[in-house]
Amino acid sequence: MLNNGELKTGSNEMELVDFRIFKQSGDKVYEGIYGVNVAKVREIIKMPNLTELPGVPEYIEGIFDLRGVVIPVINLAKWMQINEPKDAAIKPRVIIAEFSEILIGFIVHEAKRIRRISWADIEAATFASNAGTLDKGKITGVTRIENDEVLLILDLESV
Protein backbone atom coordinates (compact mmCIF):
# COMPACT_ATOMS: atom_id res chain seq x y z
CA MET A 1 0.00 0.00 0.00
CA LEU A 2 2.78 2.45 0.91
CA ASN A 3 5.25 1.09 -1.61
CA ASN A 4 5.50 3.75 -4.29
CA GLY A 5 8.00 1.79 -6.36
CA GLU A 6 8.94 -1.82 -6.57
CA LEU A 7 12.26 -2.84 -5.05
CA LYS A 8 14.06 -5.58 -6.90
CA THR A 9 15.36 -8.47 -4.85
CA GLY A 10 19.08 -8.01 -4.36
CA SER A 11 18.90 -4.29 -5.19
CA ASN A 12 20.94 -3.45 -2.08
CA GLU A 13 18.35 -0.86 -1.07
CA MET A 14 15.70 -0.61 1.58
CA GLU A 15 12.75 1.70 1.99
CA LEU A 16 12.18 3.60 5.21
CA VAL A 17 9.24 5.61 6.48
CA ASP A 18 10.85 8.90 7.55
CA PHE A 19 9.14 10.37 10.61
CA ARG A 20 9.88 13.05 13.18
CA ILE A 21 9.67 13.32 16.95
CA PHE A 22 10.21 16.74 18.48
CA LYS A 23 11.99 17.26 21.80
CA GLN A 24 11.70 20.21 24.18
CA SER A 25 14.98 21.11 25.89
CA GLY A 26 14.82 24.33 27.87
CA ASP A 27 13.29 26.91 25.51
CA LYS A 28 14.45 25.12 22.33
CA VAL A 29 12.68 22.49 20.28
CA TYR A 30 14.80 19.91 18.49
CA GLU A 31 13.68 17.73 15.59
CA GLY A 32 14.57 14.05 15.90
CA ILE A 33 14.72 12.25 12.55
CA TYR A 34 13.81 8.57 12.59
CA GLY A 35 12.97 5.82 10.17
CA VAL A 36 11.40 2.39 10.20
CA ASN A 37 11.51 -0.32 7.55
CA VAL A 38 8.51 0.17 5.24
CA ALA A 39 8.09 -3.62 5.06
CA LYS A 40 6.81 -3.55 8.67
CA VAL A 41 4.37 -0.67 8.02
CA ARG A 42 0.77 -1.40 7.05
CA GLU A 43 -0.41 2.21 6.82
CA ILE A 44 -0.12 5.70 8.28
CA ILE A 45 -3.27 7.36 9.58
CA LYS A 46 -4.36 10.56 11.29
CA MET A 47 -4.68 10.42 15.06
CA PRO A 48 -7.82 8.40 15.92
CA ASN A 49 -9.98 8.76 19.02
CA LEU A 50 -8.43 6.45 21.60
CA THR A 51 -9.98 4.50 24.46
CA GLU A 52 -7.71 4.70 27.50
CA LEU A 53 -6.69 1.53 29.29
CA PRO A 54 -6.25 1.46 33.07
CA GLY A 55 -3.11 0.02 34.59
CA VAL A 56 -0.86 0.11 31.53
CA PRO A 57 2.51 1.86 31.19
CA GLU A 58 2.16 5.60 30.52
CA TYR A 59 3.55 5.29 26.98
CA ILE A 60 0.52 3.19 25.95
CA GLU A 61 -2.00 5.87 24.98
CA GLY A 62 -4.92 3.50 24.48
CA ILE A 63 -6.66 1.38 21.86
CA PHE A 64 -8.88 1.99 18.86
CA ASP A 65 -10.82 -0.01 16.30
CA LEU A 66 -9.44 -0.03 12.77
CA ARG A 67 -11.88 -1.78 10.44
CA GLY A 68 -12.80 -4.38 13.05
CA VAL A 69 -9.32 -4.89 14.53
CA VAL A 70 -8.52 -3.48 17.98
CA ILE A 71 -5.08 -1.87 17.88
CA PRO A 72 -3.00 -0.73 20.87
CA VAL A 73 -1.31 2.65 20.38
CA ILE A 74 2.12 3.52 21.80
CA ASN A 75 3.40 7.09 22.12
CA LEU A 76 6.96 6.76 20.79
CA ALA A 77 8.13 10.01 22.40
CA LYS A 78 7.02 8.81 25.85
CA TRP A 79 8.52 5.37 25.24
CA MET A 80 11.86 7.01 24.34
CA GLN A 81 11.54 9.28 27.41
CA ILE A 82 11.54 12.43 25.25
CA ASN A 83 10.18 15.64 26.73
CA GLU A 84 7.52 16.59 24.17
CA PRO A 85 7.05 20.27 23.27
CA LYS A 86 3.76 21.72 24.45
CA ASP A 87 3.38 24.57 21.94
CA ALA A 88 4.91 23.12 18.75
CA ALA A 89 2.75 22.76 15.66
CA ILE A 90 2.80 18.97 15.72
CA LYS A 91 0.81 17.03 13.12
CA PRO A 92 0.56 13.66 14.89
CA ARG A 93 0.22 10.52 12.83
CA VAL A 94 -0.10 6.89 13.79
CA ILE A 95 2.13 4.43 12.01
CA ILE A 96 0.36 1.06 11.95
CA ALA A 97 3.03 -1.65 11.98
CA GLU A 98 2.67 -5.41 11.84
CA PHE A 99 4.88 -7.84 13.75
CA SER A 100 4.12 -11.57 13.80
CA GLU A 101 0.58 -10.88 12.54
CA ILE A 102 -0.08 -8.40 15.39
CA LEU A 103 -0.92 -4.78 14.55
CA ILE A 104 0.42 -1.99 16.77
CA GLY A 105 0.08 1.77 16.32
CA PHE A 106 2.92 4.18 17.05
CA ILE A 107 2.26 7.90 17.54
CA VAL A 108 4.84 10.11 15.84
CA HIS A 109 4.84 13.89 15.63
CA GLU A 110 5.06 14.04 11.84
CA ALA A 111 5.31 11.48 9.02
CA LYS A 112 7.42 12.95 6.23
CA ARG A 113 7.97 10.54 3.35
CA ILE A 114 9.30 7.21 2.19
CA ARG A 115 13.03 7.14 1.57
CA ARG A 116 14.92 4.62 -0.53
CA ILE A 117 18.32 4.10 1.08
CA SER A 118 21.24 2.07 -0.20
CA TRP A 119 22.49 -0.53 2.27
CA ALA A 120 25.99 0.88 1.65
CA ASP A 121 24.84 4.20 3.20
CA ILE A 122 23.58 2.58 6.41
CA GLU A 123 26.02 2.36 9.29
CA ALA A 124 25.62 0.00 12.21
CA ALA A 125 24.52 1.63 15.46
CA THR A 126 27.81 1.32 17.31
CA PHE A 127 26.78 3.49 20.23
CA ALA A 128 24.72 2.66 23.27
CA SER A 129 23.16 4.83 25.93
CA ASN A 130 23.23 3.37 29.41
CA ALA A 131 21.10 6.22 30.74
CA GLY A 132 18.08 6.23 28.45
CA THR A 133 15.54 3.82 27.06
CA LEU A 134 16.81 4.29 23.51
CA ASP A 135 19.76 1.93 23.47
CA LYS A 136 21.69 0.04 20.84
CA GLY A 137 19.08 -2.72 20.67
CA LYS A 138 16.37 -0.27 19.58
CA ILE A 139 18.42 1.49 16.91
CA THR A 140 19.34 -0.86 14.09
CA GLY A 141 21.33 1.66 12.07
CA VAL A 142 21.98 5.25 11.10
CA THR A 143 22.19 6.97 7.73
CA ARG A 144 22.83 10.49 6.52
CA ILE A 145 20.17 12.39 4.61
CA GLU A 146 20.12 15.86 3.04
CA ASN A 147 21.89 18.70 4.87
CA ASP A 148 24.15 16.04 6.42
CA GLU A 149 21.47 15.26 9.02
CA VAL A 150 21.39 11.84 10.68
CA LEU A 151 18.35 9.55 10.47
CA LEU A 152 18.14 6.87 13.18
CA ILE A 153 16.60 3.59 12.03
CA LEU A 154 14.44 2.20 14.84
CA ASP A 155 13.52 -1.39 15.62
CA LEU A 156 9.87 -0.94 16.61
CA GLU A 157 9.59 -4.65 17.42
CA SER A 158 11.70 -4.01 20.54
CA VAL A 159 8.95 -1.76 21.95
C-alpha positions as CSV (number, residue, x, y, z in Angstrom):
1,M,0.0,0.0,0.0
2,L,2.8,2.5,0.9
3,N,5.3,1.1,-1.6
4,N,5.5,3.8,-4.3
5,G,8.0,1.8,-6.4
6,E,8.9,-1.8,-6.6
7,L,12.3,-2.8,-5.0
8,K,14.1,-5.6,-6.9
9,T,15.4,-8.5,-4.8
10,G,19.1,-8.0,-4.4
11,S,18.9,-4.3,-5.2
12,N,20.9,-3.4,-2.1
13,E,18.3,-0.9,-1.1
14,M,15.7,-0.6,1.6
15,E,12.7,1.7,2.0
16,L,12.2,3.6,5.2
17,V,9.2,5.6,6.5
18,D,10.9,8.9,7.6
19,F,9.1,10.4,10.6
20,R,9.9,13.1,13.2
21,I,9.7,13.3,16.9
22,F,10.2,16.7,18.5
23,K,12.0,17.3,21.8
24,Q,11.7,20.2,24.2
25,S,15.0,21.1,25.9
26,G,14.8,24.3,27.9
27,D,13.3,26.9,25.5
28,K,14.5,25.1,22.3
29,V,12.7,22.5,20.3
30,Y,14.8,19.9,18.5
31,E,13.7,17.7,15.6
32,G,14.6,14.0,15.9
33,I,14.7,12.3,12.5
34,Y,13.8,8.6,12.6
35,G,13.0,5.8,10.2
36,V,11.4,2.4,10.2
37,N,11.5,-0.3,7.5
38,V,8.5,0.2,5.2
39,A,8.1,-3.6,5.1
40,K,6.8,-3.6,8.7
41,V,4.4,-0.7,8.0
42,R,0.8,-1.4,7.0
43,E,-0.4,2.2,6.8
44,I,-0.1,5.7,8.3
45,I,-3.3,7.4,9.6
46,K,-4.4,10.6,11.3
47,M,-4.7,10.4,15.1
48,P,-7.8,8.4,15.9
49,N,-10.0,8.8,19.0
50,L,-8.4,6.5,21.6
51,T,-10.0,4.5,24.5
52,E,-7.7,4.7,27.5
53,L,-6.7,1.5,29.3
54,P,-6.3,1.5,33.1
55,G,-3.1,0.0,34.6
56,V,-0.9,0.1,31.5
57,P,2.5,1.9,31.2
58,E,2.2,5.6,30.5
59,Y,3.5,5.3,27.0
60,I,0.5,3.2,25.9
61,E,-2.0,5.9,25.0
62,G,-4.9,3.5,24.5
63,I,-6.7,1.4,21.9
64,F,-8.9,2.0,18.9
65,D,-10.8,0.0,16.3
66,L,-9.4,0.0,12.8
67,R,-11.9,-1.8,10.4
68,G,-12.8,-4.4,13.1
69,V,-9.3,-4.9,14.5
70,V,-8.5,-3.5,18.0
71,I,-5.1,-1.9,17.9
72,P,-3.0,-0.7,20.9
73,V,-1.3,2.6,20.4
74,I,2.1,3.5,21.8
75,N,3.4,7.1,22.1
76,L,7.0,6.8,20.8
77,A,8.1,10.0,22.4
78,K,7.0,8.8,25.8
79,W,8.5,5.4,25.2
80,M,11.9,7.0,24.3
81,Q,11.5,9.3,27.4
82,I,11.5,12.4,25.3
83,N,10.2,15.6,26.7
84,E,7.5,16.6,24.2
85,P,7.1,20.3,23.3
86,K,3.8,21.7,24.4
87,D,3.4,24.6,21.9
88,A,4.9,23.1,18.7
89,A,2.7,22.8,15.7
90,I,2.8,19.0,15.7
91,K,0.8,17.0,13.1
92,P,0.6,13.7,14.9
93,R,0.2,10.5,12.8
94,V,-0.1,6.9,13.8
95,I,2.1,4.4,12.0
96,I,0.4,1.1,11.9
97,A,3.0,-1.7,12.0
98,E,2.7,-5.4,11.8
99,F,4.9,-7.8,13.8
100,S,4.1,-11.6,13.8
101,E,0.6,-10.9,12.5
102,I,-0.1,-8.4,15.4
103,L,-0.9,-4.8,14.5
104,I,0.4,-2.0,16.8
105,G,0.1,1.8,16.3
106,F,2.9,4.2,17.0
107,I,2.3,7.9,17.5
108,V,4.8,10.1,15.8
109,H,4.8,13.9,15.6
110,E,5.1,14.0,11.8
111,A,5.3,11.5,9.0
112,K,7.4,13.0,6.2
113,R,8.0,10.5,3.4
114,I,9.3,7.2,2.2
115,R,13.0,7.1,1.6
116,R,14.9,4.6,-0.5
117,I,18.3,4.1,1.1
118,S,21.2,2.1,-0.2
119,W,22.5,-0.5,2.3
120,A,26.0,0.9,1.6
121,D,24.8,4.2,3.2
122,I,23.6,2.6,6.4
123,E,26.0,2.4,9.3
124,A,25.6,0.0,12.2
125,A,24.5,1.6,15.5
126,T,27.8,1.3,17.3
127,F,26.8,3.5,20.2
128,A,24.7,2.7,23.3
129,S,23.2,4.8,25.9
130,N,23.2,3.4,29.4
131,A,21.1,6.2,30.7
132,G,18.1,6.2,28.5
133,T,15.5,3.8,27.1
134,L,16.8,4.3,23.5
135,D,19.8,1.9,23.5
136,K,21.7,0.0,20.8
137,G,19.1,-2.7,20.7
138,K,16.4,-0.3,19.6
139,I,18.4,1.5,16.9
140,T,19.3,-0.9,14.1
141,G,21.3,1.7,12.1
142,V,22.0,5.2,11.1
143,T,22.2,7.0,7.7
144,R,22.8,10.5,6.5
145,I,20.2,12.4,4.6
146,E,20.1,15.9,3.0
147,N,21.9,18.7,4.9
148,D,24.1,16.0,6.4
149,E,21.5,15.3,9.0
150,V,21.4,11.8,10.7
151,L,18.4,9.5,10.5
152,L,18.1,6.9,13.2
153,I,16.6,3.6,12.0
154,L,14.4,2.2,14.8
155,D,13.5,-1.4,15.6
156,L,9.9,-0.9,16.6
157,E,9.6,-4.7,17.4
158,S,11.7,-4.0,20.5
159,V,9.0,-1.8,21.9
